[in-house]
Amino acid sequence: MIQHPIIRDKRFITLFIFFVAFLLMISCGPKNRVPTSQLDTPQHHTYNGIKLLGQEKYVDAQKSFELATQLDGKYSMAYTGIALANIYTANYDNAWDNLKTAWKYTKTDEEKEFVYVSRIQYFTQSNGKKKWLKAAKDEFDEAVKINPQYAPAYYFMGLAYKAGLEFNLAGQMFTKVLELKNDYVEQADVQWKFLQKVQRAIPGTATGKKIALVERLTRADVAALFMEELKVDALYKKRMQKTFDTSFKDPQKAAVKPVKLTAKDIAGSPLKADIEGILEIGLRGLENYPDGNFHPQELVTRAAYAMMLEDILIKVSGDNALATKFIGSTSPFPDLRADLPYFNAAMVVTSRGIMEPKDMTTGEFAPLSPVAGVDALLIIRKIKDELQFN
């Protein structure tokens, strides 16, 4: 059937309009920026971005990766870099979106490996999924399928296992990195040595394992360590000399239960039970402040920790002379005067090998330095050994 010329013209006009709209859409879309110099390349900006990530300059790193995407809107490694900058600044939604974009544009095995390893870091840092450790392990498996000698996969899986408190598996990963003698050797060596300290400390509880990873302990952390790892309440009950009050008591007053010791600022603390346990037994250095607050997030110094340990030793041994044993002595520490209130405590714990100088080369005690979780655990292990209490 022969179509009317007007109908043919209408169809032609319709197709022409769609074609013009398509061209306009393409022309209005984002265009790659024109390079301004020989080093203005996606690869160079991505390299700089990765270097800035290593320096913890996350904002500058992201800007560098974004410059790479302006030059090549489909450069996978730049989007992975943006994702990493977002991971390290806890912007996890944007991080995942960029990881999806990066994967869409992957072309080479190197780009795929970079995405896999970055996903390991995403799951480790975000802990968003219930089975985040398994999700990280799945990404690791995919990465080593491509290249069984890919050191970054082993290193970041080691960090994932460490965060998941799987210290033995973490150690195996770091050992593999050291065997490969490629990337991340220095970092893996630091992590491996740290895990050796954790294993020497032998944390026996989940709380102890978590606190082992804490770089600067708070008063709440220390309360939990003493209650759960040292079991100081059971230690006191077993070793402290019992005292009996045989004086007359009014029957009505004697029938009233004593008020449970607590603090005004620990209601929302996940370690409230441990803090109240410490307050109940009474431990020098971990009492409430005069305002009735415990200040659970206040950092504990090495000097304060030494005074707490000294108090435990005095109460358990019954040797009250320890409290003044080194008063009047000359300080062996260049940074610790003998007239300071915590000098005696520092001497008590160092003379017994329970604590050591912070710097063995200079002999500095560093009384105001914070206490790391793994060091606190090692000290508790030494206390247990000395008191033969496990």
C-alpha positions in Angstrom: 0.0 0.0 0.0 1.4 3.4 -0.9 1.6 5.7 2.1 0.5 9.3 1.9 3.4 11.7 1.5 2.3 13.7 4.6 2.5 10.5 6.8 6.0 9.8 5.4 7.0 13.4 6.2 5.7 13.1 9.8 7.7 10.0 10.4 10.8 11.6 9.0 10.3 14.6 11.2 9.8 12.5 14.3 13.0 10.5 13.6 14.9 13.7 12.9 13.8 15.2 16.2 14.9 12.1 18.2 18.3 12.2 16.3 18.8 15.9 17.2 17.8 15.3 20.8 20.3 12.4 21.0 23.1 14.6 19.7 22.2 17.4 22.1 22.2 14.9 25.0 25.7 13.7 24.0 27.0 17.2 23.6 25.6 18.3 27.0 27.1 15.3 28.8 30.3 15.5 30.8 33.4 15.9 28.7 36.9 14.8 29.6 39.1 17.7 30.6 41.9 18.6 28.2 45.4 18.0 29.8 47.4 21.1 30.5 50.8 19.5 30.8 52.6 16.2 30.3 52.1 15.2 33.9 48.4 16.1 33.9 47.3 12.5 33.4 44.9 10.2 35.2 47.8 7.8 36.1 49.9 10.6 37.6 47.0 12.1 39.7 46.0 8.6 40.9 49.6 7.9 41.9 49.7 11.1 43.8 46.4 10.3 45.4 47.6 6.9 46.7 50.7 8.6 48.1 48.6 11.2 49.9 46.4 8.4 51.4 49.6 6.9 52.9 50.2 10.3 54.5 46.6 10.4 55.9 45.9 13.5 53.8 42.5 12.2 52.8 40.9 15.4 51.5 43.9 16.2 49.3 44.0 12.6 48.1 40.3 12.7 47.0 41.0 15.9 45.1 43.8 14.2 43.3 41.7 11.2 42.3 38.9 13.6 41.2 41.4 15.3 38.9 42.1 11.9 37.3 38.4 11.3 36.7 38.1 14.7 35.0 40.7 13.6 32.5 39.2 10.1 32.0 35.7 9.5 33.3 36.2 5.8 33.0 39.5 5.4 34.8 38.7 2.6 37.3 41.6 3.1 39.7 40.7 6.8 40.3 37.2 5.8 41.5 38.7 3.1 43.7 41.0 5.8 45.2 38.0 8.0 45.9 36.4 5.1 47.6 39.4 4.6 49.8 39.5 8.3 50.8 35.8 7.9 51.8 36.5 4.7 53.7 39.2 6.4 55.8 36.9 9.3 56.6 34.0 6.9 57.5 31.9 8.1 54.5 30.9 4.5 53.7 27.8 5.1 51.5 29.9 7.2 49.0 32.7 4.7 49.3 30.5 1.8 48.2 29.0 3.8 45.3 32.5 4.6 44.1 33.6 1.0 44.4 30.7 0.0 42.2 31.7 2.6 39.6 35.3 1.4 39.8 34.3 -2.2 39.2 32.1 -1.2 36.2 35.1 0.4 34.5 37.7 -2.3 35.3 39.6 -3.6 32.3 42.9 -5.1 33.6 43.7 -7.6 36.4 45.6 -4.8 38.2 42.4 -2.7 38.4 40.3 -5.7 39.6 42.9 -6.5 42.3 42.8 -2.9 43.5 39.0 -3.1 43.8 39.1 -6.4 45.6 41.6 -5.2 48.2 39.7 -1.9 48.6 36.5 -3.9 49.3 38.4 -5.8 52.0 39.2 -2.5 53.6 35.6 -1.3 53.2 34.2 -4.3 55.1 37.0 -4.1 57.8 36.5 -0.4 58.5 32.7 -0.2 58.2 31.7 -3.4 60.0 28.3 -2.8 58.5 27.4 -6.3 57.7 26.8 -9.1 60.2 29.2 -11.4 58.4 31.7 -8.6 57.4 34.7 -10.8 58.0 33.4 -13.5 55.7 32.6 -10.8 53.1 36.2 -9.6 53.4 37.5 -13.1 53.0 35.5 -13.6 49.8 37.1 -10.5 48.3 40.5 -11.8 49.4 39.9 -15.2 47.7 39.0 -13.4 44.4 42.1 -11.3 44.5 44.5 -14.2 45.1 42.8 -16.2 42.3 44.1 -13.6 39.9 47.6 -13.5 41.5 48.5 -15.8 44.4 51.6 -13.6 45.1 49.6 -10.3 45.5 51.0 -9.0 48.8 48.4 -6.2 49.4 45.6 -8.9 49.6 47.5 -10.8 52.3 48.3 -7.6 54.2 44.8 -6.1 54.3 43.2 -9.5 55.0 45.6 -9.7 57.9 44.2 -6.4 59.2 40.7 -7.7 58.7 41.5 -10.8 60.8 43.1 -8.7 63.4 40.0 -6.4 63.6 37.9 -9.6 63.9 40.1 -10.8 66.8 41.3 -13.8 64.8 44.9 -13.2 65.8 46.3 -16.5 64.6 44.9 -16.1 61.1 46.1 -12.5 61.1 49.6 -13.7 61.9 49.5 -16.1 59.0 48.6 -13.3 56.6 51.4 -11.0 57.8 53.9 -13.9 57.7 53.0 -14.5 54.0 53.6 -10.8 53.3 57.1 -11.1 54.8 57.8 -14.3 52.8 56.8 -12.6 49.6 59.2 -9.7 50.2 57.3 -7.4 48.0 54.8 -4.6 49.1 53.9 -3.8 52.7 56.9 -5.7 54.2 57.6 -3.0 56.8 54.0 -2.6 57.8 53.5 -6.4 58.0 56.6 -6.7 60.2 55.1 -4.1 62.7 51.8 -6.0 62.7 53.5 -9.4 63.2 55.5 -8.1 66.2 52.4 -6.5 67.7 50.5 -9.9 67.4 53.5 -11.6 69.1 53.0 -9.2 72.1 49.3 -10.0 72.1 49.9 -13.7 72.1 52.4 -13.3 75.0 49.8 -11.4 76.9 47.3 -14.3 76.4 44.0 -12.3 76.8 41.5 -14.8 78.1 38.3 -12.9 77.5 36.6 -11.2 74.5 37.0 -7.9 76.3 40.7 -8.5 76.7 41.1 -9.2 73.0 39.3 -6.0 72.0 41.2 -3.9 74.5 44.5 -5.4 73.2 43.9 -3.4 70.0 43.3 -0.1 71.8 46.3 2.3 71.5 45.3 4.5 74.5 43.4 3.1 77.4 40.7 4.9 79.3 39.6 4.5 82.9 36.7 2.4 81.8 39.0 0.1 79.7 41.3 -0.4 82.7 38.4 -1.1 85.0 37.3 -3.8 82.5 40.8 -5.3 82.3 41.2 -5.5 86.1 37.7 -7.1 86.5 37.7 -9.5 83.6 41.4 -10.3 82.9 43.0 -10.0 86.3 39.7 -10.9 88.1 40.8 -8.5 90.9 37.5 -9.0 92.8 38.2 -12.8 93.1 41.9 -12.0 93.8 41.0 -9.7 96.7 38.5 -12.2 98.1 41.1 -15.0 98.0 44.2 -13.2 99.2 43.2 -10.2 101.3 43.2 -10.7 105.0 39.6 -10.6 106.3 38.6 -8.1 109.0 35.7 -8.6 111.3 33.6 -5.9 113.0 32.4 -7.3 116.3 31.0 -4.0 117.7 27.4 -3.7 118.6 25.0 -2.9 115.7 21.5 -1.5 115.9 19.3 -4.4 114.5 17.2 -2.0 112.4 20.2 -0.3 110.9 22.0 -3.6 110.3 19.1 -4.9 108.3 19.4 -2.1 105.8 21.3 -3.1 102.7 24.2 -0.8 101.8 23.7 1.4 98.8 25.4 0.0 95.7 28.4 2.2 94.7 28.0 3.7 91.3 28.9 6.9 89.4 26.7 9.6 87.9 28.2 9.5 84.4 28.4 5.7 83.6 24.7 5.0 83.0 25.3 4.6 79.2 28.7 3.0 79.4 28.9 -0.6 78.0 31.5 -1.2 80.8 29.2 0.0 83.6 29.2 -3.4 85.4 33.0 -3.5 85.4 33.3 0.1 86.7 30.8 -0.6 89.5 32.8 -3.7 90.4 35.9 -1.7 90.8 34.1 1.0 92.8 32.8 -1.7 95.1 36.2 -3.2 95.9 38.0 0.2 96.1 41.1 0.6 94.0 43.4 3.6 94.3 43.4 5.6 91.1 40.1 4.3 89.9 37.8 5.9 92.5 35.0 8.4 91.7 36.1 12.0 91.5 34.7 14.4 94.3 31.9 15.4 92.0 30.6 11.8 92.0 31.6 11.2 88.4 34.0 8.4 87.2 35.1 10.1 84.0 35.2 6.8 82.1 36.7 8.2 78.9 39.6 9.9 80.6 42.9 8.5 79.4 45.1 6.6 81.9 48.8 7.5 82.1 51.6 5.2 82.9 52.0 6.9 86.3 48.4 6.4 87.1 48.6 2.7 86.0 51.6 2.2 88.2 49.8 3.6 91.3 46.8 1.2 90.6 49.2 -1.8 90.4 51.0 -0.7 93.5 47.6 -0.6 95.4 46.8 -4.1 94.2 50.2 -5.5 95.3 49.9 -3.9 98.8 46.4 -5.2 99.4 47.1 -8.7 98.1 50.5 -9.1 99.8 49.4 -7.3 103.0 52.8 -5.5 102.9 51.8 -1.9 103.7 55.5 -1.0 103.8 55.5 -1.0 100.0 53.7 2.3 100.0 56.8 4.1 101.4 59.5 1.7 100.4 61.3 4.0 98.0 60.6 7.4 99.5 63.9 9.2 99.9 65.6 7.0 97.2 67.4 8.5 94.2 65.4 8.3 91.0 67.0 6.1 88.3 64.7 7.7 85.7 65.9 10.9 84.0 62.3 12.1 83.6 60.9 11.2 87.1 61.8 13.2 90.2 61.9 11.4 93.5 59.5 13.9 95.1 56.6 13.2 92.8 53.6 11.4 94.2 53.8 8.5 91.8 57.6 7.9 92.2 57.2 5.2 94.8 54.7 3.4 92.7 56.9 3.5 89.6 59.8 2.1 91.6 57.7 -0.7 93.1 56.5 -2.0 89.8 59.8 -1.5 87.9 61.9 -3.1 90.6 59.8 -6.2 90.3 59.9 -6.3 86.5 56.1 -5.7 86.2 56.6 -2.5 84.3 59.6 -1.3 82.3 61.0 2.1 81.3 59.2 3.4 78.2 62.5 3.9 76.5 65.1 1.3 77.3 67.8 3.3 75.6 67.4 6.5 77.6 65.8 4.9 80.7 62.9 7.3 80.6 59.8 6.1 82.4 57.5 8.5 80.5 55.0 8.9 83.4 52.5 11.0 81.5 52.4 8.8 78.3 49.2 6.8 77.7 49.0 3.1 78.2 48.4 0.8 75.2 46.1 -2.1 75.6 48.6 -4.8 74.7 51.1 -3.3 77.2 48.5 -3.3 79.9 47.7 -6.9 79.2 51.3 -7.9 79.3 51.6 -6.2 82.7 48.6 -8.0 84.0 50.1 -11.3 82.8 53.3 -10.4 84.9 51.1 -9.6 87.9 49.4 -13.0 87.6 52.7 -14.7 87.3 54.1 -12.9 90.4 51.1 -13.6 92.5 50.7 -17.1 91.0 47.0 -16.3 90.4 45.2 -17.5 87.2 
